[in-house]
Amino acid sequence: MKSKTGIDRSITSKWARQTQMVRAGTMRSEFDEMSEALYLTSGFAYASAEEAEGRFDGSRKGFVYSRQENPTVKMFEERMALLEGAECGRATATGMAAMATALMCSVSAGDHVIGAKALFGSNRWLLDVQLPRYGVETTVVEGTDLAAWEAAVRPNTKILFIETPANPTLETVDIAAVSKIAKKVGAKLIVDNVFATPVLQRPMDLGADIVCYSTTKHIDGQGRCLGGIILCDNAFDEEFLYPYYRHNGVAISPFNAWVMLKGSETMGLRVHAMCDNAEKAAAFIATRVEDTRHPALKNFPNRELALTQMERGGTMVTFILPGGKEQAFKFLNALEIIDIANNLGDSRSIATHCWTTTHKALAEEDRLELGITPGLIRLSIGLEDADDLVADISQALTAAGA
């Protein structure tokens, strides 16, 4: 099978996923470079006027303008598409550019979109504010309630949108079951797979139509560059995605795509090592804080579903301190190794107070309904020594009186 890049997948599709993360999509120039080439160029020259005409009308292969396609970007898109089991990928400047583009490209005024309530704050803003401004009707439902999804579906429903595990509560949604509901009415299921990563979860294998990532997170994995990607089939790309992508200028820069290519080479190793650390950190925190969440913990809600859909429990740990914002701030300010920041998926461990940062844009009642309370701490566990992380968490909990 050939991808839209023209790269023959007959060999690369047979490789193990770790090999794909290192080598898939590579296109070498005449210099036979080992590391993927960085084509830091805005445009491309044509050998003749006829060549230019042919590239624009599609009769000749080749690149036209980096806002549309670029060799470095195409290598990254091909690698990610192969990892996800998708026919096509389009890399974007940020993760939110990917989420917004996936939604906006495929709906028109009068269409209907259903989303899970538990989404990243900016994704909820797209549903609650952005889409309605353009005449698109939206409904949010409890993601774990399949009856609510069924009840919300209308004849004009075009998109169902979920994030699983959800940010920051780690709520788990049954991808296969929601996919079946979408297919009954000819709607598409979009999955934000950022927390799970393509290493741990492949939503398309479970029936998802479109998968989106903030590649800023685990795919770069070292807090260097912004990026996003949308993965889909060729039909969706041709009808909806590529026209929007081409004309709205959401493309990733070639440099950032090159950084993502380099990050993907170690993503599998990093994610599994981070999972090891997260499991140890979650087990320890659970001995000190009653409401501690990680899919590896035996009392995690929907644990069986989470570990069926995912290979492992992931790199994120969430816990709620009963003393609210004051106690949460004491914990955060006592940390000596773990940074206070709002990114995640980094090689460095990060602690986030979602109430005052990542989900602040949501109305207070919506945050509380989702279980995002003033005492909630989200930990993105990195690659430091596990014992050092546990010791840091322990002393910070003690300082906070937990």
N, C-alpha and C positions, 0 to 999 in steps of 0.2 A: 504493500500500500504506500502511495506517495502522499505526503502532506502538501499543504498549499505552498510551502516553500520550494517544492520541487525536490526535496531531499527524499531519497528512497529509504523507507522504514523497514524494508524486508530483513535487514540485518539488525538494526538498532532495536527494533521491537522485540527481538528475542533475548536481548541482554537482561541481566538482573538489574534491579532498580538502582543499586549503588553504582553500577557501571554506567547506566544511563545518566545519573547525576553528574558524572565526571566527563563523559564523552559525547552524549547525544546532541545532535544538532550542529556539531562542529563543521564548519566549511573553511578549508584552508585556501589561502591564496597561492599564487605561483611561487611564493617564498617558502612554503611548507612550514610555517611557524607552528611551534608546539602549543603555546597559549593562544586562545582565540584572538583574532586581530580586532583592534579597536578602530572602527571606521568613523572617526570624529569629523564628519562632513555634513553640511546641510543639503548639498545637491550633488548631482552626478552629470558628467559630460557625455555627449553623444558623438559617435563617429561621423554622423551625417544628419542632415535634416530628416531624411527618411527614417533613420534609426529613432530619432526623437518622436516622430509621428507614430511609429510602430509601438513604442513603449506607452505612449499615451492612449492609443486605441486598443492596446492589449494584444496586438498581433505579434509583438516581439517581447521576449522576456528581458527583465532588467529593472533596475531601480530608477526612480524618478526624483523623489524628494524625501528627506528623512522624516518629515511630518507624516508621511504615508508608510514608507518601509525603508529599512536600513539593514545592511548585512549583519552588523553586530546584534541589533535588536531581533532580527529574524532567527539568529542562532539561539538566543535566549527563549524566544517564543516556541521554537521547535522543541527545545529541551523540556520546557515545562509542559507542553502539550503531550509529549510522549510519556512523561511521568504521570500525568493525570489520566491518560487514556482518551484524550480529546483529539479531534481532527485538526483543530486550529487554536491559535492563541494570539491575543493582541495585548502587548505590553503598554502600560500607561504610566503617566508621570508620578502618580501616587496611588495608594490603595483606595482612597476615596474616589479618585478619578475612575478606577475600575468599577467600584460599586455603583456610582452614579451613572456611568456610561451603560453598564449592563441593564439598568432599569430604564433610563431615559430613551435609549435607542429603540426600544421595542414596544413602546406604548404611545397612544395618542389620546387626545381629549375624548372623554366618554368611556375609556377603558377602565378596568378595575384591577387593583393589585392588593394581595393579601400578604401581610408580613407577620412574623412572630413578634410578640411584644418584647421579648428579650433579645435586643440587638445592640451593637455598639451605638453610642449616642448619636453620631453623625448619620448612621444608617437610619435610625428612628427619625431624624430630622428630615431626611429625604422623603420618608413615608408621610410624616405628619404635616410637613410644611411645603417642601419643594413640589412634589407631584400634584397635590391639590391646586397649587397656583396655576398649573397648566391644564386643569380640567380633568385630571385623572383621579378617580375615586379610590380611596384606600381604606382598608380595614386591618386592624391589628388584633391578633388572637393569642391566646395562651398556646405557646408552641407545642407543649406536651399533650394538649387536648385534641385528639384527632376528630372528635365530634364537633369541636368548634371550627376546625378547618372545613369540614364537610358543610356545616351550616353557613359558613361565610361565602362559599363559592357561588358565583352568579354566572349567567350566560356570557357576560362581558368580561369575566375574569381572564386576564392574560398572563399574570405573573404571580407565583408564590415565592416568598423570599424568607430564607431561614439562615441562622448562624448557629452551628453546633460543633463543639460546646460553645455556649453563649458567653459573651463578654459583659460583665465579669463573673457572673454567678455560676458559670459552667453548666447551665441548664442544657440537657441533652434532648434533641428532637429526633424522632424516628424518620430518617431520610427516605427510606423505601416506602413507608406508609404515606408520607406527604406527597411523594412522587406519584403514587397511584391516584391520589385525589386530584392532582394537577392534570394527569393524563385523561381523566374522565371527561374534562371539559376542554381539552386541547390547549391547556395552559402550560407555561414553562416553569420549571423549578430552578431557582437560583440559590446556590449555597455559598455563603461566606465561610471559607474553610481555614481561616487564618489561625485559629487556636490549634486545630488538629494538625495542620501542615500536610503537604502531600506525602510525607514520610509515613504518617500514622493513619490517614483516612483518605479514601478515594471516592468521593460522593457520586461520580458518574457510574461507578460499579453498582451503586445502590439506586440508580434511576434519576439522578440529577441531570438537568439539561445544560446548565451553565454553572461554572465554578469560578469564584473570584478570590484573589489574594491581595493583601498588602504585602508585597515582596520586601518592603522595608523591614519586616519582622524576621522570621526564621530563615527566609531564603537568602537575604543578605546576611543576617545573623550577627553582624558586628557593629550595628548602629552607625553605618556610614552614609548610606544613600536612600532616598525615597524612591518608591516604585510600586507598581501594581500590575496585575495581569488578569485578563478575562479569557477563560477557556471554554470552548463550545464546539459544535459541529460546523461543517462548511456551509450548510444551508442557512443557519442562523447568522453566520458571519456575512454571507453574501447579501442576504435580504435586509438585515438590520444593523449588525455591528460595524462592518467595514465602512459603509457610507457615513455613519455618524463619526466614527474614529477619524476618517480621512478629513472631513470638513470641519470638525470641531477642535482639532489640534490638541488632543489629549495624550499624544505619544510620549513615551519615555525617551530620555536623552540616550544616545549611544553609549556615553560614558557610564551612566547608571546601569544600563543593560549589561555592560561588560563587568561591572562590579557584581551584579547579580549572578552572572555566569560563574564567576570565581567563587562566590558564596555557595552556589548550588553544589559545587564539587565536594564540600565538606558537610553539607546540610544533614545527610543521614547520620553521620558520625556524631555531629553536634546534638541533634535532636534526641538521639537515644541516650547520650551521656547526660543531657539536661533532664530527661525523664528519670534516669537513675537518681539524680539529685533531688528532683521534685518529689519522688516517692519517699525518700528519706526525710525531707523537710516536712511533708504533709503528715507523715506518721508521728514526727516529734511534736508538731504544733497541735495535733489532735490530743496529745496528752495534757496540754495546757489550756486549750481553747475548745469549748464544746462544739461550736459551729465552725468546723473546718471542712473544706470541700476539696476533694480530688478524686477522680474516678477510681483510683487504686484503693481508696479507703472502703472498708466493708459497709459502712453506713451511708455511702454516697447514693443519693436518689438516682434511680435508673442506671445503676452501676452495670447491670447485665447488658442493657442496650448500649451503653457507652463503650464497653469493652468488646462488644460484638462488632460495632461499626468501626472502632478504632483498634489499631494494633496494640497500643498502650494508652495509659491515662493522660499523657501530655506533660507539658512543661509548666503549667500554670497551677497555682494553689491560691485559694481564696479562704479567708476566715473573717469572722465578725467578732469584734471586741464589744462586750456588753456596755462599756462605758462611753460609747458613741465617739463623736469627733474628738473630744478632749483626750480620751484614752488612745485613740488611733494616732493622734498627733504626737503624743508622748512616745509611742512605739516607734513611729517614723523618725523622730528627731534623735532617738537613742541608737539608731543603726550606725554601725561603724564600717561595715563592708558593703552592704547592699545599698544601692543608690536610690534616692527618691527621684522618680522620673515618670513619664507617661508612655514611654515606648514599651515594647515587649519583644520576646523572641531573641534578645540580645545575648551575646556570650557572657555579659555581665548581668548579675541578678539585679532586679529592679522592683521596688515597692511603689504602689500607686494607691492614693486615696481617691477612689472613683467619684465619691459624693461631691468633692470640690474641684475635680479636674475633668476626666474623660466623659463623665455623664452629667456634668453640671447643667448642660443645655436642656436636659429633660426637666419637665415640671416636677416639683417635689413629690406630688402624689403619684406620679408615674414611676419615679425612682423607688419609692417605698413599695408600690405594687409589685415591682420586679424583684424586690428583695435587696435592692441597693440602699443600704442604710448608712448613716454617718459613721458607724463603727466598722464598715467593711474595708478590708485591706486586700488588694490583689498583688500577689507575688509572681513575677516572671522569673523562674529559676534558671540560672546560668551555668557556667562551666567551672566555677570556683570549686575548691575542695569541699566536699559535702560536710565534713566535720566542722570546717570553718563557718559555713553557712548556718548550720544548726546552732553553733555557739553564738553567733551574732544574733540570730533570732531569739535565742534563749535570753541573752542579757537584755535585749530590747523589750521583750515581754516582761521581764522582771522590773525593768525601769518604768514600764507602763502599769505595773501592778496587776499583771495577768498571770 
